Amino acid sequence: MGLIDLHVHLLPGVDDGPATPDEALAMCRLAGADGSETLVVTPHQRHELWPNDDRGALQRAFEALQAAVGPSPGLVLGAELRVDSEILVEVDALPGGSLLSLAGSRYLLLEFPSLPGGAEPVDIVHELRIAGWWPVVAHPERIPWLAEDPERLIELAERGALFQLTAMSVTGDFGRRAQACCALLIDEAIAHFVASDAHNATRRAPRLSTAFRAVAGGWGEQTARRLFVDNPAAVLADRPLPAV
Ligand SMILES: [Fe+2]
């Protein structure tokens, strides 16, 4: 069964992902050997350190990587969009603006800042849903002000937010608190995806198989399939997530 990794930093030199094309290639080989069939390449965009507002440059870097990797694992382009109060204006300019959705779909991978006080996520999610987008909140379990506020997470899910957990949080590599938040979201059936959020070929590597086994062991094979295969496949196909 081919796993699908929705969140990987793979373009060399554009953010805090791999520094060189060789490292990016090594990450792709590692992901393929670990069972990933498709990787969505998600460079940071709108981040203060890595704005990456030249979409054409990202596209060219992506094509160069794809040519080096060959047919397997499959690569598609997306981005991880830093959220602030201005994001709605820029999303309005899609398609044709500077921002990238996940694989050209209606799904947007959103990175909320690690400190509270910026844009209110409930409002952002609400506005994006009205505009026809499916907002995917990247790793809520690693954002303390979200992770510590289960009621807000549940409200966000009710408003249409989708949650992407990070594989290393699920396995406990990012500590007990992140792992407990993942367990809560899976228990409540409001976890939608598990992705690697890999940045390199060593400590933050694109491995999903260990987390897949952890979810299958704790919640059953069907839940694991949904989070690692079926839901991500719906993103690639630009379809709504399958009903639970
Ligand atoms: Fe990321």
Residues whose N, C-alpha, C, O or C-beta is under 5 A from the ligand:
A	BS01	LIG	E80 D197
